Amino acid sequence: MASGMQEKQYTPSLLSFFIYNPKFGPREGEEEKKILFYHPIEIEKNEKIRNVGLCEAIVQFTRTFSPTNPAKSLHTQKNRQFFHEAEENYWMVMVVRNPMVEKPNKDGKPPTVEYQEEEIIVSNLFNGTFSRAFEAGGVELLTQKLEKFFYRYLQTLHLQSCDLLDVFGGISFFPLDKMTYLKIQSFVNRVEESLSLVKYTAFLYNDQLIWSGLEQDDMRILYKYLTTSLFPRHSEPELAGRDSPLRPEVAGNLLHYGRFLTGPANLKDPDAKFRFPRIFVNTEDSYEELHLIVYKAMTAAVCFMVNAAVDLNREFCEQLDSLVGPQLTLLASDICEQFNINRRISGPEKEPQFKFIYFNHMNLAEKSTIHMRKTASVSLTSVHPDLMKILGDINCDFARVNEDEEIIVKAMTDYWVVGKKSDQRELYVILNQKNANLIEVNEEVKRLCATQFNNIFFLD
Amino acid sequence: MIQSIFSDEHTVVFLQKGPLVFVSVSATRQSEQQLRRELLHVYHQIVSMLTQASINRIFERRKNFDLRRLLFGSEKVLDGLLDVMDSDPSFMLSAVQCLPLPSSSRDALSHILQKAITPDLVFSFLIANNRLVSVVQEKTVLEDARLKPSDLHLLFNLIRASAFQAGEIWMPICLPLFNHDCYFYAYVAYLDPPECTVCLVLLSTDKEAFYAVAECKRKIEEAFASQNALQWVANTQLYYVDDISVANLRHFLYKPSKVLDHHRQLPQFTCPEMEVGYRSQEERIRLLDPYRNMHNRIHSTSRPLKLIYHSAGKETLLAWVTSKFEMFACFTPLVTKKSAISELTKLLRWIKKEEDRLFICHLPKYSTAPQPGRSSTDRGSSARPNTSDTGLLSLL
């Protein structure tokens, strides 16, 4: 770069996040009671009150134009605030600093509106799983819970790596052959029958979902929690070498590799605690409170959900351990074997020919050949972030109308981006063919659809 | 300062210009930048009536002055502006639409305008049916300042809103992008009462020059009558998409990046008359929406694009930006990509052929003899409302 032309790039980052309920402190002098959670805590009390007051005012202002659809977001030059009414009168507000590119003379601000807006929605869906004690329990209890939960959750929120996949909030399904799938099904049935306390089950392999007995929306949230929070926290001791220091907990159990991810870390430990996280799922019109038991063997994980009213004790856990452990271990190695066989048949996985993202709104299935690795903190994509933002723009355009559409775009760098929406499915393809014209691009995408999506109709 | 607030149904956009704050609440799906640009037009329209210098000065003296006192009677102008911004693509493209006219006719008309001049006359416009027919300008004016489409739009709007028919008007007007601190004096008259489609606008810097300028108009009228020039304008062929014989194309907007012969450009665009399906005001407004959306995406500051092809339920839309032009096109929804491309090629060829007729290719100039003894005063600093500016040089 020429000297003196230094470009500093700022990524979006969370400035503050707070939750308030205006009903809790309606009178003058009681404003502080409205605030249920505020991050960062170091902010001076009056400033907190002022910020909350401003949000209330903005929401009221926009209510004059549309009583049912008040403000969703507010933009200033430096940051953006997002408002979300999680439940009646409970407001969550997230303030994000704008991504900026600072050049010596001009302070540009490339906005990434769509992403940030959707991300707040995602984080709020998520919240639904854990803190539904709004109705029950007093304010004290609520503030405590919120503090515990959000403190941990906010650390997992990595705004700079959010992209289209987060907007979808989909689930990655693990492809399986029929035999193995049936084996898993019958395993689940057997366990549910033997342990009658278990209400719902979900089966995952390698961070991808195979089977779930939960409602779609709940599963989506649970899936997100598992893949961004729970799984990353527990490394894989059994995959470590025999003499690795990570092994000791599992030592002594040579029958199987199963262990609890939530609950007692080591059954043999006499002081083990039998406390499981509670989640709330949506059944019909009400909420069900359940214990979440996550049990893992190698790369297979099963979630059992038991009615929270039941007290889970050592006896139950040991029963579960002895029943599930060996079977799960066997299943896990079966799946692994099948997977390898399939891989050998289909050939080694080289650089995928087409870069695309596919999402099906109906079953929440997502597939991406663009993301090489996607965890909570890192999103390695093989394409430039600006191209990902173009995907977001197209997604935004699609969302406006409920019809089947197609948008083809040629970016300044001569990349072509094609977005197709058909029924409830969306497909985004990125092509790097600098000298292609519209017709050629069209042909390429048709080829892709024929090979990978030949049973789905996309507009031509 | 808060820039915008979004909710599901509405967008609220704020703009601050000097002592004035503008707020727009919109239920359309325009982007924040587009809405802010509309607010800027409103601001400029107000400046065109009051000048920026006087607005700033008034508020400096009295912070809580009620500007409505000065804007009394101008509601029609501002309302008219808001309405026309919703259906006229010229705001979105920042360009002027010209009346298609064979270049020989246009040259002859310009020649007539060039001859009818008087000292202190700066611009002469001939407008027909809200399209620009010809514009001639004083030679020295172009040195530093340039006539901008936005100023022309405001001028057109002002004339439209005055809604006079016969007779003539002499009114002060400020062109905000040209010089936002001082007034021109505009002589406006229709040359063809009672139809009132052809309008002559003469801009002078001299407040007292009414009679001199009216004399110019008389000369122009005479020359028109003797050559039957009004017939040329009346006979002009506004074109339809059918004339180009492209079956699937319904409508387009084409804006070349360089039309005028010499360095100074007046951005222009051309578009056909609306087809049957798009004649009503609602349909025109509805069609402008997807055009605006594509315009917004293609000119995005952070991720601009070269081409957008969007097939949707009601129509298939295309937006294309190259170094030579910018164009938006609307096809029937079931058009195949092959036919769309071939029709587009045909269209481009047709436009190239008709270029002379569709656009104003050069801006003729005249010179009025400079008056002796006039000093060039600083631009803007000594400008007071309703004071005539002495000498053309003070415009620069």
Chai-1 contact restraints between the chains, C-beta under 6 A:
chainA,res_idxA,chainB,res_idxB,connection_type,confidence,min_distance_angstrom,max_distance_angstrom,comment,restraint_id
A,T62,B,S7,contact,1.0,0.0,6.0,A-B,restraint_1
A,F65,B,H10,contact,1.0,0.0,6.0,A-B,restraint_2
A,F65,B,V25,contact,1.0,0.0,6.0,A-B,restraint_3
A,S66,B,E9,contact,1.0,0.0,6.0,A-B,restraint_4
A,S66,B,H10,contact,1.0,0.0,6.0,A-B,restraint_5
A,N69,B,S7,contact,1.0,0.0,6.0,A-B,restraint_6
A,N69,B,D8,contact,1.0,0.0,6.0,A-B,restraint_7
A,N69,B,E9,contact,1.0,0.0,6.0,A-B,restraint_8
A,P70,B,S7,contact,1.0,0.0,6.0,A-B,restraint_9
A,A71,B,I5,contact,1.0,0.0,6.0,A-B,restraint_10
A,A71,B,S7,contact,1.0,0.0,6.0,A-B,restraint_11
A,K72,B,F6,contact,1.0,0.0,6.0,A-B,restraint_12
A,K72,B,S7,contact,1.0,0.0,6.0,A-B,restraint_13
A,S73,B,F6,contact,1.0,0.0,6.0,A-B,restraint_14
A,L74,B,I5,contact,1.0,0.0,6.0,A-B,restraint_15
A,H75,B,Q3,contact,1.0,0.0,6.0,A-B,restraint_16
A,H75,B,S4,contact,1.0,0.0,6.0,A-B,restraint_17
A,T76,B,I2,contact,1.0,0.0,6.0,A-B,restraint_18
A,T76,B,Q3,contact,1.0,0.0,6.0,A-B,restraint_19
A,P110,B,S302,contact,1.0,0.0,6.0,A-B,restraint_20
A,D386,B,R303,contact,1.0,0.0,6.0,A-B,restraint_21
A,K389,B,R303,contact,1.0,0.0,6.0,A-B,restraint_22
A,I390,B,R303,contact,1.0,0.0,6.0,A-B,restraint_23
A,E403,B,G313,contact,1.0,0.0,6.0,A-B,restraint_24
A,E405,B,A312,contact,1.0,0.0,6.0,A-B,restraint_25
A,E406,B,S311,contact,1.0,0.0,6.0,A-B,restraint_26
A,I407,B,H310,contact,1.0,0.0,6.0,A-B,restraint_27
A,I408,B,Y309,contact,1.0,0.0,6.0,A-B,restraint_28
A,V409,B,L305,contact,1.0,0.0,6.0,A-B,restraint_29
A,V409,B,I308,contact,1.0,0.0,6.0,A-B,restraint_30
A,K410,B,K306,contact,1.0,0.0,6.0,A-B,restraint_31
A,K410,B,L307,contact,1.0,0.0,6.0,A-B,restraint_32
A,A411,B,L305,contact,1.0,0.0,6.0,A-B,restraint_33
A,M412,B,P304,contact,1.0,0.0,6.0,A-B,restraint_34
A,L438,B,K337,contact,1.0,0.0,6.0,A-B,restraint_35
A,I439,B,K337,contact,1.0,0.0,6.0,A-B,restraint_36
A,N442,B,K337,contact,1.0,0.0,6.0,A-B,restraint_37
